[in-house]
């Protein structure tokens, strides 16, 4: 029996839990030429959601462009990723090897190469930037201008998704953000700005002193609805030839606190452990297996933070909803007020902790919190 659950970015034809309202809303925004900021913690399904929406829009004749900005290292890197996204999107919309070659004339700064895969027989498009510009900012302005001219001349609609958009701040060049805003506001297209470092992303769009201030509609992805999660798990088990009673599915959902990635990951392992009918014992074994599998990533997080940041993280994990500046908290975890304020700023910018409406702090990732409780 093939396991019906997936832990990577979901393809449009793979099972998708809920998000019906979000899918409809994003599709309408794209059709109307609106820009949208889509924010949620890591592994919350933002990319899967947007790729699913773009797949639907492509079926309506809308040209789809997607660029990944995660861990940008330079302006040159940004320009190359934009170029790759543009050429790939245009090639999918109308084969560049056939009638779409005329589009390449709109992008003189992008050099393309075409090869045929010897196994599949399908064309592959290579992308590199012309070496005429010395200053990367000049190259960025050039490609943004080319996008604008292209959008003005073509009649079809275009939807451009920029994933992990907040990582433009890591380039450490203030001109980048200003230049992007200057051109994007003139582009005849709908932009989706995705991000998981929520504090950084929201500051880009909500800080009055920054170029992108209030330039897009905000959409926050919430935890998945409990009832829909239970229905999703039970139906996926059934379609794959196994049983998962509702009360067992509910345990899966509650163990991971309706967190999209972990919902799929825990259900995947529970499906593997059970024979024909999933039990609470299978879920417990699956949960321990999941924690063990994820520990490498969690250990990398711990190794990348300071002692003070780790002490604050441990305190928040142990107290769940912590008043981190209270004298009792500071004394218990051997912290100073200044140390907490500095560590809190860093950890929240990395989206490791978040502030609840009541002012208390908690760990964003429920499985990371569970691991920390056992690891220290």
N, C-alpha and C positions, 0 to 999 in steps of 0.2 A: 504493500500500500504506500502510495506517495504521500509524504507529509504535506498537508495543505497550508502550513503556516510559514511565513517568510520573515527574515530579520534584516534584509537589505532593502534598498530603495525599491518600492513596489512598482512593477511595470503596470501600464494601464489595464492589461487583461488579467492581472492577479487579484485575488480577493482583497477587498478594501472595507474596513470597518467604519461605517457611518460617514460623517463629514458631508452628508447630502446638502445641508444648508450652505456650508462653506463652498462646496463645488459650484453650486448654482450662483452664489453671490460673486465669486471670483470670475466666473464665465461672463456674467453680466457686466462687471466692471471692465473686462477686457473688450467686450463688444462696444462699450460706450467710450473707450479710449481713456479710462481712468487709471491713475497710478495707485498702487496699493502696497502698504508695508505689512508683511505677514511675519509675525514674531511668536516664538514659543521656545521652550527649552530644547536642547539637543535631543535628537531621536524622538521627536514628537510628530514626525510624518509630514513636515512642511514640504520637503522636496517631492515626496511621493504625491502629495496633494496637488502641487503646482504642475508636475509633469502630467498628472491625470487630466487636469483642466486644459493644459496646452494640447494634449492629444485630442481632446474633444473639439477644441477650437480649430485644430488643423483639419479635422473632418468637415468643418464649416468653411474652409477655404482661407482661414486666417494664417498668415505666415508666423511661425513660431521660432524664437531665438532664445537659447538658454546659455548662460555663462556662469561658471563656478568661480567665486572669488575667495574661497577658503584659503587662508594662509598666503595671501599675497605678499610678495617680498620686495616688489619695486614697481615703479610706473611702467617700465618695460614689460614686466610680467602681466600687469593689468591690460596693457594694449594687446599683447599676444592672446590673452584669454578672450577679450572682446572679439578679436579677429576670428579666432577659432569658432566662437559661438555664432558669429554672423555667417560665415561660410557654411558651417554645418547646417544651420537653419535654412539658408537659401537652397542648399543642395537637397534637403528633404522636401522643401516646398515644390521645387521644380528642378529636376536633375540638371546640374551644371554641365554635364557632359552632352546634354541635348539642347533644348531650347532656352535653358537658363544662363547660357554663357554670356549673354548681353549684360547680366547683372554685374559681372566682374569689372566692367568698365566704370562702375560707380565707385569702386574701391581700389584706386591705383596704389595705395600704400600696402595692400595685402597681396602677397605673391602666393599662388596656389600651384599645386602639382597633383596630377591625377594618375592613379595606378589601378590595376585590376587585381583583385585578390585571386591568386592561382587556385585556391580551394573552392571558394564560393562563386567566383566569376563576377562578383559585384564590384562596382567602382569605389575607390577610396580617395578621399580628398585630403591632401597635406596642406598645411598653412604655415607661412612664415612672413615676417615683416620686411618690407623693402628697407635697405640700409642707407637711405638718403638723408635721414634726419639724425642729428647728433643728440639734440636735447630730447629726452623721453617725453617731456611735457608737450613739446611741439608735435611729436608723433601722436600723443593722445588727442590733442586738439584736432589734428588732421583726420584721425579716424572718426571722431565724433562729428566733424563737419561732413564727412563722407556719408555717415549714417543719416544725417539730416537731409542731405540732398537726395539720397536714395528714397527716403520716406516721402519726400515731396513729389517725386516723379512717378512712383508706383501707385496704382489705384487700390490694391488690396490692403486690408488691415494687417497690422503687425503687433504681436505681443512679445515683449522682451522680459525674461526673468533673470535677475541677478542674484544668485544664491550666496549666502553669507556675506551680504553687501557691507556689513559693518567692518569687515576686515580691511576696507580701504584706509581706515585710520592707522593701520600698522605700517603703511608706507611712509608715514612721518613727513608728508609734504602737503602743506595746507592748500597748495594750488590745485591739487588733484580733486578734492571735494568741490571747490568752487567751479572748476572747469566742467566737471560732470553735471553739476546743477545748471550751469549756464546753457549747456547744450540740450540736456534732457528736457528742460522746460519748453523747448521749441520743437522737440521731435513729435511728429504726428504718429504716436504709437502709445500703447498701454505698457507701463512698466510695473513689474512685480519685484519688490525688494524684500528678499527673505533674510532672516537672521536669527541666530540662537544666542548670541551674546546680547541679551535684550536691553540691558542698561546702556550699552554703547550704541546700539541701533536706535533706541528711542531718543537718545540725546541728539543724534544726527538730525532727526525729524521734528523734535519738540523743543529744542533749544533755540530761543529767539535769535541768538547771535550766530547761528550756523546757516550755510547756504540752502540746505534742504528744508528749512523750517516750514512746517505745515504745508508741504507740497504733495502729500499723498494721503489717501484714506488708510486708517489704521485697522488691522484685523489681528486679534489675538486668538490663537488656537487654545481652547480649553481642554481639560482632560476629557476623554471619551465618555459618553453617557453609559452608566452601569448596565441598564437593561439591554441596550444595543450591543454592548460587549458580550454579555451572556448569550444573546441570540447568535451573534457572530461565531463564537466558539463552538456552541452546540451544533450549529448548522454545518460548520466546516468539518467537524468530527464525523457527522452523519454522512456527508457527501464523500468522505474518504473511506467509509466503511467501518467506522468505529462509533462508540457511544461515549458521550460526556454528559451526565446528568446535570440539570440546571444548577443544583447546589454545589457541584464540583466546579462547574464553570464560574460560578460566583466567587468561589474561593480563589481561583486563578486571578480573576479581575481585582479582587480586594487585596490580594497579596502584593500586586504591583501598582496599586492605587490608580488604576485606569490609565497608566502610562503607556502610550501606543507601542513603542518599541518592545518594552518588556512584556506587554500583553502577548504579542506574537512570539517572543522568545520563550516565555514560560509555557505557553500553549504548545509550542513546537516540541519542547522537551517532554512535556506530559504525554503528548501523542506518541513519542518514541518509547517511553517507559511502559505505557499500558499495553495490554494484550488486545482485548476487544472492547473493554469498558473501563473508562478512566475513573480512578478512585482518588480520595484525598491523600492516600499513601503515595500514589503516583505523583501527585502535585508536590508533596513534600520533598520527594527525591528529586523532582525536576527543579524545584526551587534551590536546593543545595547545589545541584549541578550548574545552574545558571550563575549563582554567586561565584562558584569556583572558576567558571569560564570568564567572568567579567573582571576578576581580581587583577589581571595584568594591567588593564587600563586604569583601574583605581590606584594601583601602586605607582603608576607613572604620574598620576596627578599629585600624589603625596610627595614624590621625589622632586617635583617641580615647584614646591612652595616652601616658605621659610618656617622656622620653628614656631614663631608667633602666629602665623597663619594657620598652621596645623593645630595648635592649641585651641584657637578660636573655632576651627572646624569641628574638632572633637567635642568641644563644649556644646555647640549647637546640635550636633548629632545626638548627644546623650540627653539633652534637655528638650529635644524636639522643637518646641516653640520657645525660644530663649529671649530673655531680656538681657542682652549682652553687655549693657553698660551698668547694670545693677552692681552694687558693692558685693553682694553674695556671689554673683557669677564671676566677677573679677578675682575674688579671693579663692574660689573653688578651683579655678583653672590657672591661677598664678599669672594673671594678665594685668596690664595697666590700661587706663582709659585711652591714652594716646595710641598704645599698641593695638587695641581693639579697633579704633577708628581707622587706622591705616590698613590693618588686615581685612577689615570688613569691606573697605572700598575695593581692594584688589579682588577678593573672593566674589563679590557681587558683580564686578566687571567681567569676571570669568564665568559668570552664571553658575557658580557652585552653590551659592546661598541666595535666598530671596527674602524680602520683608513682607510679612502678612499685613492685612488691613489693620490688625490690632497693634501693629508696631513691633511685633516679635519676629525673630528670624528663624528660618528653617532651611534644611538641605533641599536643594531642588530635585536631585535624583534620589528616589526612594531606595533603590538597590545599593547605591553608593553609601547611603546612610546605614543600611542594614549591614553592609560589609564593614564599615568603620566600627560599628558596635561590637563586632566579633573580632576585629583585627587588633584592637588596642585595649 
